[in-house]
Amino acid sequence: MCLPRSWQAVCAFVGAVRAGAAYVPISSTHPAERQRALLELAGAVTVLTGAGHDGGLPPGVQRLDAEALALASVRAQIETL
C-alpha cells in the first residue's frame, strides 16, 4: 500500500488484515526509486495507491487506485437501489 497518511489508509490496512492479505506499507513521500526497490524486495504483485501516485512501479506490478475503487463501490451500491 502506497497511500498518504489518512483515514482511508487506515481503512485499507484494516481491510487487508481482515482479508488475510499480506501488505507492505510504503510511504508515498519516499522517492520513486525507494518505493520501487521496496516493492521489488517484497515481491509485490499489486499496489493500492492514491490518485496522485505518479507510477514508477516495477514491471509486472499492478496498480489499484483507491479512489477509483471506492467510486466503483458507490456506483454499484446505487445501481442496486
Secondary structure, 3 states (H helix, E strand, C coil): CECCCCHHHHHHHHHHHHHCCCCCCCCCCCCHHHHHHHHHHHCCCEEEECCCCCCCCCCCCEEEEHHHHHHHHHHHHHHCC
